[in-house]
């Protein structure tokens, strides 16, 4: 997906409840604020990172990473149980920027090798304007 799209602001207040790695980086985001009212979770979604990305850790150090880099991805594990505090889209919606409560920031741009988005978000509570189920 390319072009302009809606900022996925519904993800604010969701928590990273799982981090997984394969040829991609996967963050499972959950917000159960409405679960106490019997409504089910407000957000139950997955962010998939498919391209090189930047991560500023909680201490302010930037890491230039790529999904296939194995143990170099260790700083991503620190996002586990962090809460999303802000979400923005830059560069006509092709670059996702997420801030977390520990001061971390994730920045994922387009996949320049393949000419497509370097990230996708899909699941319960996400807008159809921003989501795409991974192939």
C-alpha positions as CSV (number, residue, x, y, z in Angstrom):
1,X,0.0,0.0,0.0
2,X,1.3,3.4,-0.8
3,X,-0.1,6.9,-0.7
4,X,-2.0,8.8,1.9
5,X,-3.8,6.9,4.6
6,X,-5.4,7.4,8.0
7,X,-3.1,7.7,11.1
8,X,-3.6,4.5,13.2
9,X,-4.2,6.6,16.3
10,X,-6.5,3.8,17.7
11,X,-3.3,2.0,18.6
12,X,-2.5,4.6,21.3
13,X,-2.8,3.0,24.8
14,X,-2.3,-0.5,23.4
15,X,0.4,-2.6,24.9
16,X,3.1,-4.8,23.2
17,X,2.2,-8.2,24.5
18,X,4.3,-10.3,22.2
19,X,7.5,-9.8,20.1
20,X,8.3,-12.4,17.4
21,X,11.0,-12.8,14.7
22,X,11.2,-14.7,11.5
23,X,12.0,-13.0,8.2
24,X,9.9,-10.2,9.7
25,X,9.5,-8.5,13.1
26,X,6.1,-8.9,14.6
27,X,4.7,-6.9,17.5
28,X,1.3,-8.0,19.0
29,X,-0.6,-5.0,20.3
30,X,-3.5,-5.4,22.8
31,X,-5.7,-3.0,24.6
32,X,-8.2,-4.6,26.9
33,X,-9.7,-1.4,28.3
34,X,-13.2,-2.5,27.3
35,X,-12.7,-6.1,28.3
36,X,-13.7,-5.3,31.9
37,X,-17.1,-4.2,30.5
38,X,-17.6,-7.5,28.7
39,X,-16.9,-5.9,25.3
40,X,-13.8,-7.8,24.4
41,X,-10.5,-6.0,23.7
42,X,-10.5,-2.6,22.0
43,X,-7.3,-3.5,20.0
44,X,-5.9,-6.9,19.2
45,X,-3.6,-6.3,16.3
46,X,-0.3,-7.1,14.8
47,X,2.3,-4.8,13.5
48,X,4.6,-6.5,11.0
49,X,7.9,-4.9,10.0
50,X,9.2,-6.2,6.7
51,X,12.0,-3.6,5.9
52,X,15.0,-2.1,7.6
53,X,13.9,0.2,10.4
54,X,15.2,2.5,13.2
55,X,14.6,1.9,16.9
56,X,15.5,4.4,19.6
57,X,15.7,2.5,22.8
58,X,14.5,3.7,26.2
59,X,17.9,5.2,27.0
60,X,17.9,7.3,23.8
61,X,20.3,5.1,21.7
62,X,19.3,4.7,18.0
63,X,19.7,1.2,16.4
64,X,19.5,0.7,12.6
65,X,18.1,-2.8,12.2
66,X,16.6,-5.1,9.6
67,X,14.2,-8.0,10.2
68,X,16.7,-10.7,9.1
69,X,19.5,-9.7,11.4
70,X,19.0,-12.3,14.1
71,X,20.5,-11.5,17.5
72,X,21.1,-7.8,16.4
73,X,17.3,-7.4,16.9
74,X,17.7,-7.8,20.7
75,X,16.8,-4.1,21.4
76,X,13.3,-4.8,20.0
77,X,12.7,-7.2,22.9
78,X,12.7,-4.2,25.2
79,X,9.4,-3.1,23.6
80,X,7.7,-6.1,25.3
81,X,5.0,-4.7,27.7
82,X,5.6,-1.1,26.6
83,X,2.5,1.0,25.9
84,X,2.0,3.0,22.7
85,X,1.9,6.7,23.5
86,X,1.8,8.2,20.0
87,X,1.5,7.1,16.4
88,X,2.1,9.2,13.3
89,X,2.5,8.7,9.6
90,X,5.1,10.6,7.6
91,X,6.1,10.8,4.0
92,X,2.6,10.5,2.5
93,X,1.7,7.7,4.9
94,X,4.6,5.4,3.9
95,X,6.6,5.8,7.1
96,X,5.2,4.7,10.5
97,X,6.5,6.3,13.7
98,X,5.4,4.9,17.1
99,X,6.4,6.2,20.5
100,X,6.3,4.1,23.7
101,X,6.0,4.9,27.4
102,X,9.6,4.0,28.1
103,X,10.9,6.7,25.7
104,X,11.4,4.2,22.8
105,X,10.6,5.2,19.2
106,X,10.1,2.9,16.3
107,X,10.4,4.3,12.8
108,X,9.7,2.1,9.7
109,X,9.9,3.5,6.2
110,X,9.1,2.0,2.9
111,X,10.9,-1.1,1.6
112,X,13.2,0.5,-0.9
113,X,14.3,-2.9,-2.3
114,X,10.8,-3.9,-3.3
115,X,9.1,-0.6,-3.8
116,X,6.4,-1.2,-1.3
117,X,5.5,-0.5,2.3
118,X,7.9,-1.8,4.9
119,X,5.2,-2.4,7.5
120,X,1.6,-3.4,7.9
121,X,-1.0,-3.4,10.7
122,X,-4.0,-5.7,10.8
123,X,-6.4,-7.0,13.3
124,X,-9.3,-6.1,15.6
125,X,-9.7,-2.3,16.1
126,X,-7.5,-1.3,13.1
127,X,-8.8,0.9,10.3
128,X,-9.2,-0.7,6.9
129,X,-7.4,2.4,5.6
130,X,-4.2,1.3,7.1
131,X,-4.4,-2.5,7.4
132,X,-3.3,-5.2,5.0
133,X,-3.2,-8.8,6.0
134,X,0.4,-10.1,5.3
135,X,0.6,-12.4,2.4
